[in-house]
């Protein structure tokens, strides 16, 4: 067992004195029933344990760094998604719309992302063109580039965390009927089934 650990350490690059012991044959092959070692001196056993601990520490540090980097990238992506959805909601409904209007508008976007009939990303849905025109008027007239209502940001965050509040097949929102039927009308906006 210890011989295998020593060999693995040398192959794995832990190296140093440990590999020198291996190469010069300064370990014994006698089995010690009390310590379950192959007659290896306590110095060598300690070196193996230290080398293995060092490998574990390096692996743990690398994993922690990669995890922190991934979490940072995910947080940045999440912030972008929330901001983009909040801007669309505000641009489509205005600053004085009800929370219901905000939730429904954001839900239509999320339903489209989940539908096979539309792009499968938030950005893809919001910037989708159909017959040469953007699907959302606020994209074509630039209103999406304006500041968002802080309420819309909170609602966008809630929607992206908890999902749509509308049935999955409600994928249209406009000031007129479309699709296969109307789910509801809120103010002058129709929310319709595909």
N, C-alpha and C positions, 0 to 999 in steps of 0.2 A: 504494500500500500504506500509506504513512505517512498519507496523507489519510484513508484508511478508519479507521486506528487512532485518529487525532485525532477524527474524527467519532464513532466508537464511544465514545471516552472522554467526549466532551461529552454524548452521549445517555445514557451509563451513569452520569453524575453525578460523574465524577472531577473535572471542572470546573477552576475557578481560572484561572491564567495560560494553561494549555493551550487552553482554549476561547476566551480572549481573542485568542490568536494566530490561531486559526481564523477568528474573526469579523472581525478586522481585516485578514486576508489577508497576514500577514507570513511566509508560506511561499512558496516558489518551486515552479514546476511543471517546472523543468528537471531532467532525469535525469542523475545522476552514476553512470557505469558502474563506477567504483572502489568506491564505498560502497553501491551499489544503493539509494540513497535518491533522492527526488524533489527534490533541491536544498534540502532542509530543513536549517536550521542545526543544528549539533551540540547547541545548547542545547535545541532543540525535541525532537530525537531523545532526548536524555537525559531530558527531562520526560515524554515518552511512556513510555520504559522504566521510569522511577520510578513513574509512575501505574499502569502495568500490574503492576509488582511489588507495589505497595500493594494493588491489587485481589486479587492472588494471595494475599498475606499475610492479608487480611481473610477471604477465602474459606476458607483453610486453618485459621485460628483458629476460625471458625464450625463447620467440619467437625469439628475436634478436640473442641470443646465438645459438639456433638451426639453424637459417638461416645462420649465419656466419660459423658454423661448416659444414653445408651442402655445402655452396659455396666453402669452403676450400677443402672438399673432391672432389667436382666436378672439381675444378681447378687442383688438383693433378691427377685425372683420365684423364682430358683433356691433361695435359702435357705428361702423359704416352702414351696416344693414339697418339699424334703428334710425339713424339720421336720414337715410334715403327714404325709408318708408314714412317717416314723420314729415319729410318735405313733400312727398306725394300726397299724403293725407291733407296737409294744410293747403297745398296748391289746388287740389280738387275741391275741397269743401270750404275753404276760407278760414279766417281766424275766429269767426263767431259761430261756427257750427256746433251742433250738439255733440256730446260724447258718443251718442248712438251713431250719428253720421260718420264720425271719425272711426269708430270700431267697424262699421259696415264697409267703409271704403277700404280700410286696411285688410279686412277679411276677404274681400273680393280679390285683392292682389295675392294673398296667401293661397286662396283657393285655386287661382290660376297657376301658381307655382306648382301646386300639388297635382294639377290636371295634366293628362297626357296631351291635351289640345293646345297647350301653351308652353313657352320656354320653362325650363325647370329651375331657374334662378330668379331671385328677386329683381336683380338688375335686368335680366333678360325680359321679364314680364313688363317692367316699367318702361323700358326703352324699345319694346317690340314695335316693329313696323308691319303694317298690313296694307297691301296695295299701295305702297309708297308713303303711307301716312302713319304717324305714331298712334298707338292705341290710346294714349292719354294726351288730351289736349294741352295739359300743363307742361308736357315735355316739348311739344312743338312751339308753344308760345313763350317758353322760357320761365314760366311761373315756378317750376320745380326748383329753380336755382335760388329762389328767395329764402329768407329765414323761415324756420318752422315755428309753429305754436308750441310752447312747452307742454301743453296738454297733449298735443299730437305725439310728441316724443314719448311721453309716459305711456300712452295708449299703444304706440308702435312697439315699445319695449314689452308691454304686457302681451300683445298679440304674438310677437316673435318667441316669447317664452311659453305661452299657453295655447297658442293656435287660434284659428279662426273662430268667430262666434256665429258664423252663418253655416247653413248646410253646405257640404262640399261642392254641390252642383251649382251653387250661386256664383257665377263667374262674370256676370255683366252688371255694369252700373252706368247709368246714363240718365238724361232728362227725357227719355222716351223708352217705350217698351221694346224689348228685343229678346232673342233666344226663344225658348219653348214655353215661357210663361213668367209671370211676375211673382216673386217671393213676397215683396212688400214695397211700399213707397214711403220714403221718409223725406218730408218737405217736397222738393220738386225732383227728387232722385229716385229712379226705379232700380231695384235690385232684382235681377232676373236670372232664371235658370238657363243652363246651356241648351 
